[in-house]
Amino acid sequence: MPDVTHDTPTGIQRRHPPPAPAAAILGAGDGRRPADRFGGRTLQRVFAVAPLTVAALMGVHALLP
């Protein structure tokens, strides 16, 4: 991979692409295995509970000193 520096609107220089797009691309490829293993209803429940769990933990963390 070439060593390229990118300037952002905030003036921060990045040497590598942001991690979110890379994670999305890798996740899309890896998502086939769980989709083949579990039913659609189970995956819907997992993806409904996961953000609620993260939100609850963030709320608890915000309330703690």
Secondary structure by P-SEA (a helix, b strand, c coil): ccbbbbbcccccccccccaaaaaaaaaaaaaaaaaacccaaaaaaaaaaaaaaaaaaaaaaaacc
